[in-house]
Amino acid sequence: MSSNNYYDVTQWHQGNPCEDIGEVINSIIADIKSRQTGTDVNEGGKPGAVIYIPPGDYPLLTQVVIDISYLKIMGIGHGFTSSSIRFNTPQSEWPNWHELWPGGSRILVKLSPDADAEESAGAAFYVARDGDPRISSVEFSDFCIDGLHFVDDGSGNNDPENTYLNGKTGIYIASAQDSFRINGMGLVYLEHGVTIYNADALAIHNNFIAECGNCIELREAGQASKITDNLIGAGYRGYSIFAQNFGGLLITANNIFPRGKSSVHFSGVVRSSISSNRFHSFYPGMLVFSENCSENLVTANHFFREREPWGPMQAYNNGLDDLYGLLNISGDSNSIIANHISETIEKQYITPAGATPVIIRVVEGQGNYISDNHIVATTEVSQVSSAAAGSCYSTQVSALLAREGLQALDVTTVQIDPSSSQNTVLDSGSDGQVVMDKTANAFRATPVPLS
């Protein structure tokens, strides 16, 4: 039995998805709205619809505008492949590659927003609706949104594909909403992957969101949401995960890899959890709490920081020095418990020169509880390094697996700034590794073997 609430973009009678899939999807949404008009018909009336995108390449020249609930847009395959590796490989090698571009059910974002346009102007999918109730239960599932290219940033580097700038966004949700789902998506080469305002009961799960200027941004406010089981990696200018004025956010089982300026950045977030994630970064500031983040739990995560090993990207960083801290905390009554934190960096690349790197830094606040964190800091004995010339994959894997030729590196495992007091630090560094006023904070050192 067929349903008139199921649409295939390649079978729709208006527009051509191979020329502008945005026009096609907007026409389908208009049809849904024209047919589903009753708000209470036999205790129903507006069931929504499914819009199916078969595997293929579909240019988007018209922004898709969504203002109805219960809409699912779905494809077959997230189609991610690294555009960064391709653009940093000589074009003379491209003819020998099996494929060059992302695939699956792939939307090619060809919007060209003006420099002074609203931030939503470059969004492939724009979701907004006023009035009551909030728009609800919109789902994006199993397709690829590809921003195609980045643009020159005016720096004079003549390296446009590494700027992470193009004014494009994959999914932009402007108005308060309830129970949205983003599952199984692939987002690549967008300045902003997913930007959401005023989220409630949001689930972002099992996506591949990488090589975007910013990956996931939860802005203005929100509650009771989760970011779980994703593969994420932003550019050096932006956030892998950013959340603002949020309560009850769960970030769990994600693999967040370089090269975002932070792995997770909380601003004014309270009573939320970051647990059982793997974080890998090339810069300090992997986890940042700003604007009085309070009563958050950070536990059972693995943090690893090293220097960028791949030659084409070694010129870029997030502008922070090693005194900033891998974890930089401002706020009250946060718990940072039972995390494993590794840092491997050659001494000549520590900034400022000669500094002792800081691992966990509490900048301000009180009542923070830091306990049972295992911190392993090493440096290469040789002190000799060069820009690796191999493939991005082989270079990064070799760096990750390297254990030979390492020796212990002196670090400050925990630093409590003078503006912060009444904190507790237990078993997260020896007496000499923890820097704080021990009359204003509670402290128990990690026992140190005698030999």
URTANOR-V48587 format. One record per run of one state. SS is the DSSP state (H for helix, E for strand, C for the rest). FROM is the first residue (numbers start at 1). LEN is the number of residues. If there is no record, write none. Layout:
BEGIN
<<SS | FROM | LEN> <SS | FROM | LEN>>
END
This chain:
BEGIN
<<C | 1 | 5> <E | 6 | 3> <C | 9 | 8> <H | 17 | 19> <C | 36 | 13> <E | 49 | 5> <C | 54 | 2> <E | 56 | 5> <C | 61 | 3> <E | 64 | 3> <C | 67 | 4> <E | 71 | 5> <C | 76 | 7> <H | 83 | 5> <C | 88 | 3> <H | 91 | 6> <C | 97 | 8> <E | 105 | 5> <C | 110 | 13> <E | 123 | 5> <C | 128 | 7> <E | 135 | 2> <C | 137 | 2> <E | 139 | 3> <C | 142 | 2> <E | 144 | 3> <C | 147 | 13> <H | 160 | 3> <C | 163 | 6> <E | 169 | 5> <C | 174 | 3> <E | 177 | 2> <C | 179 | 2> <E | 181 | 3> <C | 184 | 2> <E | 186 | 3> <C | 189 | 3> <E | 192 | 9> <C | 201 | 2> <E | 203 | 3> <C | 206 | 2> <E | 208 | 5> <C | 213 | 1> <E | 214 | 15> <C | 229 | 2> <E | 231 | 4> <C | 235 | 4> <E | 239 | 6> <C | 245 | 1> <E | 246 | 7> <C | 253 | 2> <E | 255 | 2> <C | 257 | 5> <E | 262 | 6> <C | 268 | 2> <E | 270 | 1> <C | 271 | 2> <E | 273 | 3> <C | 276 | 2> <E | 278 | 4> <C | 282 | 5> <E | 287 | 4> <C | 291 | 3> <E | 294 | 1> <C | 295 | 2> <E | 297 | 3> <C | 300 | 2> <E | 302 | 5> <C | 307 | 3> <E | 310 | 1> <H | 311 | 3> <C | 314 | 13> <E | 327 | 4> <C | 331 | 4> <E | 335 | 3> <C | 338 | 2> <E | 340 | 5> <C | 345 | 2> <H | 347 | 3> <C | 350 | 8> <E | 358 | 9> <C | 367 | 2> <E | 369 | 3> <C | 372 | 2> <E | 374 | 7> <C | 381 | 7> <E | 388 | 1> <C | 389 | 3> <H | 392 | 10> <C | 402 | 4> <E | 406 | 3> <C | 409 | 3> <E | 412 | 5> <C | 417 | 3> <E | 420 | 2> <C | 422 | 2> <E | 424 | 3> <C | 427 | 7> <E | 434 | 2> <C | 436 | 6> <E | 442 | 3> <C | 445 | 7>>
END
